Amino acid sequence: MPVAPKACSRFPLIIAVLFLLFAPDSLLLAQSSGRRSAPYPVLPDAPVRNIMLFIGDGMGLAHLSASRINMEGPDGWFAIERMPVTSLVRTNSADDVVTESAAAATAYATGHKTKNRMISMSPDSAKLRTIVEAAREKGLATGLITMGDNLTGATPSAFATHVPDRSMSEEIASQYALSGVDILIGKGEKHFLPDTSGGVRKDKRNVVEEMKRKGYAVVRSIAELEAAQGRKILGFMSLENNSDDKIVGATRKALQVLSKNKKGFFLMVECPLPDHGGHSHDSSAIVAGIQQLDRAVEVALEYARKDKQTLVLVTADHETGGLALAGAGKGATTVNTLFSTGNHTAVPVPLFAFGPHAIRFTGMKDNTEVASICGDLLKLRKFPAKR
């Protein structure tokens, strides 16, 4: 009976072939958990229910390349680089070819240009409706996370507050208490507390207590964040020098909470380290920051692959440092970094997209167009608002 053993020996091979033919998503999902080179697939267009926007503050193509070469090798790939749709974004503000974070974040948050240092206000100081405000009005959940900067910093603030100058940290904190944003995570608790309680506020307001009364769970560590219950979280913690597991934990927790809203959600996650490294000419800060950002993006991509109605975007507000890359010698697996300035530059920044309708982000875009497309895909009412 020699045939039976041959048939049996071929059975595992048949199963493997069927798996490859009919379960490619499962195979690719397994690959995405490692450091692979296979691109993420182009998903079929479907209604977009959720959008996750990741902003690498100061991140240019050179920052991304230097980080990947040093962390994964010259032939390695970051998850960000495996996203199937790429484009370039122009970043000028309303009053300068070189933007800064407040004006750039305002463009992403409102779909309008403004002057440098202004937070979601027009050049003539009128409030600009943000995508977070429009999403909340539609009933979507919202979240803002910054990995190592203050919650009152320019980038998260632009999505939920309105002030004529980014330095108005106490006013920004007060407006957060009225914003209704579900998840708020970052540093800078002092701007929420009176000077009699370890803070810097002269008006004696305890904004932390005010937000507790509004139903926010206040947490100050990753462990407390993971244990937090409810759908509103105010987190004060520095994720800047923590391990990747903690960065991943913060992103996962936000997704766990926001995804409970069946209408959908909008989540913005910022990594400020590339900007810090660009200003100080600290290549190690750039590499560490983009590695952390990539791990958080990978969490988002895993979620989006399963959900099929989630759009993931990764971009930057501007480039910092005028970074260039030079060879480190024949056979080297690292690069030398050269900085041309300690400030921001006017060069376009990269944008990467994955999910339904990601194709709409191809080509050269203005930063205001990113907001417009997101508003259209989420079918938000009166966003961006006409001026």
N, C-alpha and C positions, 0 to 999 in steps of 0.2 A: 504494500500500500504506500508507494512513494509519493503519491500526489498530495495526500492530505498534509504532510509536513510542509511542502512547498506553498500550498494555499495558506496555511497558518502563518508562515513566515512573511507572506506578502500582506497580511491583514493590517499590521501597524502602518505599513507604507501607504495603504489605501486610505486609512483614517487620516494620516498626515496630509495627504493630497487634498482630501475633502475639507480639512480644516483650513488649508491655505486658500482654497477656492471660495469657501462660503463664510469664513470668519476673519477677513482681513483686518477689521477694526480691532478685534481682540489682540491680534498679533502686533499691530502697530502700537496699541496702547501699552503692551508689555515693553516694546522697544523704547517708548518715550520715557519710561521710568529709569532708563540707563542713559549713558552719554552716547547716543546714536547719531548717525548722519542722515538717516532716512527722513525726507521732508514730511511734515504733517500734511494730511490730505486736504484737498479743496472740498469743503462740504457743500452739498446741494443747497440752493437758496430756500429759505424757510422764513417765517415770521421771526423777527428778532425780539426776544423777550428780555434778555439781559445783556448788558454791556459792561465789560471790565476794561478800564483804561489805566495802563501802567506808564508812568512818566519817570524816565531816568534823568534827573536834573543834571544838565550840562553834558549829557551823553551824545557824543558824535560817533561817526563810524570808526574813527581811530581809537576812541575809548573802548568801543565794543570789541574791535579786532585785537587790541593789546591784551584785553582781559581774557578773551578766548584763547589766544595763543599761549599765554602764561598759565592758564588753568587747565586747558584741554589739549594743548599742543597745536602745532601749525595745521594738522590735519583733523583736529577735533571740531566739534560743533556745539554751540549753545542751543538750548531749546528755542530761544528767540530767533536764531538764524535759520531754524528749520520751519518757521512759519511760512506758508506758501505765497503770501502776497506782500510785496514790499513797495515802498515809494519814498519820496523825499518831501520834506515840509519846509516851506519858507517861514521865517520867524520874526521879521521886522515888527516893531511896535508902531503906534500911531505917530510918534515923534522922533524916532531914531531907527536907523538901519540895524543897530544892535539892540536887541531887547534885553530885558531882565525878567526874572521869574514871575513877578506880579502881572505885568502886561501880557506875557506869554500864556500864563495860566488863565488869565481873563479871556484870551482868544479861544482857548480850548473849552472853557466853561460856558461862554456866552455866545460865541460866534461873531464877536465884534472886536475890533482893535481899540486899544486905549493907550494912554501915555504910560511911560515907564513909572513904576511904583504905585500905580493906581490898582485897586482891587475891585474888579467887577463893577466899575463905574465908567461911564463914557468920558471922553476928554473934557466935556462941559459939566462933569460931575453929576450926571443923571444915573440912577441905578440901572444896571443891566440884568435882565432875567437870566438866571443860570440853569444849566441842564439839570442840576440837582433839584432846584425849585420846581421846574417843569415836571420832572419825574415824580416828585412827591405829590404834586397836584393831581397827577394821573393815578396815584395810589401805589406807585412802585416803592420798594425799599431802597435805601441809599446808604452808602458808606464811604468814609474818607480815611485813609491810612497813610502816614508818612513814616518811613523807616529811618529814624534818626534825627528828624527835625521837629520843631515845635508845631503843634496843631495850629498855632497862630501864625505860622510861616506863610509865605506868599502862595505857594502852590495849593495846599488844601483850602486855605481861606477863600481863594477866588471862586471855589465851587459852592460856597454857602453864605458868604458875607459880602458886605459892600462898604468900603472905606476909601477916602481919597488918597491915603498913603499907607503903605504896607507896615509902617512902624507902629501903627495904632493897635498894638497887641491887646490891650485891655478891652477896647471897643470890639475887636474881633471876637474875643472870648465871650463877651456879653451877647453878641449876635448869634453865636453858636447855641446859646441857651434857648433861643427862639427859633432856631433853624429846623428842628425836628429831624435832623439827620440821625439815622438809626445807629450807625457804628462810627465812632470817632476815636482814633488811636494815634498817639504821637507823644512828644515831650511837651514841656512848658506848662506844668500845672500852676506855676507861680502866677501866671497871668489870669488865672481863674480864682485866686485866693486873695483875701485882704492882707495888708502888710502886718496885721496883728496875728495872723495865722500862718506865717511862713511865706506869704506871697508878696506881691509888689503893688497890689491895687490900693490906691489912696481913697477910693470911694467906699471902702469897707464892705463891698459886696462879696459874698461867698458864692460864686457862680457854680462851684462844685455841688454845694448843698442845694442850690436851686435846681440843678439838673437831676439830682437824686430824687427830689420831690416830683419831678416830671417822669420818673420811672426808669432812669438810667442806673445800670449797675456800674459802679466805679471800681476799676481794677488798676493795679500798679505792678503787675508781673505777668509773665506768660502763663504761669500756673493759675493765677486768679482769672486770667482771661479765658483759659480753657474750661474752668469750672463755672464761669458766669452763666446765669440763667436769664431767660427773657429775651426780648427782641431789641433792647436798647442798651448799648454799652459805651461808656466813656473810659478810655484807657490812657493812662499816663505812664509811659515807659520808653526807654531808649532801646531801639532795636539795632542801633548803629554797629556795635561791636559784638553782638551776640552771634551764636552759631546759626547755621542755615536752618537747623531744625526749628528754632524759635521764629525765624522769619516765615517759614512754611506754616508753623502753627498759627500765627496771626492771620495769615491769608486764609487758611482752612476754616478758622473760626468765623471769619467774616462771611465766607461762602455758606457755612452751615446755618448762620443766623439769617442772612439776607434771602437765601433760597426758600425759606419758609413762606415768603410772600408769593402767592401763586400768580400775581399780576406781573412779577418780574422785579429786577433791581438794576441799579447803576452803582458801580464801585470804582473809585479811583485810588490807586496805590502809587505813592511816590518813593523813590530812592534818591536822597540828596547827595550821597557820597561822591559820585562822579564830578559834581560841581565843586564840592569841597576840595577834592584832589586836584582839579584843574586850576583852581585859584591858588593853591599852595604848592603846585608842581609836585604833588605826592602821588606817584604812580601806584603805590600799594593801596591807597585809599580808593582809587578808581577801580582797580582790579577787584578788591574786596566788595565794593558796592555793586558792581555789575554782576558779579557771581551771585550775590544775594538776590538781586533783582531777577536773575535768570531762574533761580530756584522757585521764587514766588510765581513767576510767569508759568513755569512748568506745572505748578498746582492748578493754575487757572486753565491751562490747556487740557489737562486731564479732565477737569470738570466739563469744559466746553465740548470735548469729544463725545462724552456720554450724553450730554443734554441736547445737543443738535440745534438749540435755539439761542446760543450764547455767542456773542462776538467778543473777541479778545484783541485789544490794540496795545502796541508797545511803541512809545515814541519818546521824544525829549522836548523840553521847552526851548532849549538853545544849546549851543556848543560852548564849552568853557576851556580856555587854556590854549587854543590854537594848536592842538596836539598833532604831532606828526610822528611816524614810526620809521625807524632806521634799522638796518640789519645789525645783528650782534656778532657777525662773523660767520664764515662758512660752516655749515652743519649745525648752527645754533638753533635751539628750539624756543628761544625767547627773542624779544625785540628791545631795542633801545627807544625810549620815549623822549621827544624833543618838544618843548613848549615855546610858542612864539609870543605869548602874552599871559598875564595873570588875570585877565578879564574874560568876558564873554566875546564871542565873535558873531559875524553875520552869515556864516555858512549855513546852508540848509541842514536839517537833521533827518535821520532815518525814521521811517514808520513801518511797522510790521503788523499784519492783520491775519486773523484766523477765525473762521466761522461763517455763518450764512451771510451773503452779500459782502464778504470781504473784498471782492473784486472792485467794489466802488472806491476803494482807497488807492488804486494804482495811479501812477503818473506823478507829476509834480503838483503838490497841493499847497495852498496857503493854510496856516494854522487855524484860521476861522472856518475853513471848509470842513475840518474834522468834526467840529461841533455841529455844523449844519447837517452833515450826513448822519451823525448819531441821532440827532433829533428827528430826522425823517424816518430812520429805521425803527425808532421806538414809538413813532407816531405821536410825538408830544405836541400839545396844543400851544400855538403861538410861540414856538421856539425854532430858531432864534427869533426874538422879537424884532419887529421892524423899527427902524429909526429914521 
